[in-house]
Amino acid sequence: MDSLTSPSPSRGCAPLQLGSRGATDLLAVSLSTTDYVGHAYGPDSREIHDQVVRLDRYLGRFLEQVCALRQKQRPRVLTADHGVTPFPERSRTMGHRARCG
C-alpha cells in the first residue's frame, strides 16, 4: 500500500504551490502498511523487517522529490507513531520479566 500512497503527495505539491505562497503549508501523509504488517506478523518477523526496509526507500524517494521542488526552502518534517515490544512469550525466552507499575 505504501508504494501506491508515497508518490501521490509529491505529485500534488507543484500544482498546489506548496511552499511557494508565503504562508505555512501542511502536508499530512499516512503510511499505514507497517502497522498492518506488525499486527499481522509480529514485531520480530521477517515480514516487518522487510516492510521497514521498503518504507525507508519510499520515504527517501518522497523526501527527495519534495526537496527538489523547493531548493531554497527546506521542508520541515515531523513524523510520529507508537513503538512496539516483542510478544510476551518472546520476551520471556529472551530473559525479560514483566514489570507492573
Buried (B, 14 or more C-beta within 10 A) or exposed (E): EBEEBBEEBBEEBEEEEBBBEEEEEEBEBEBEBBBEBBEEBBBBEEEBEEBEEBBEEBBEBBBEBBBEBBEEEEBEEEEEEEEBEBEEEEEEEEEEEEEEE
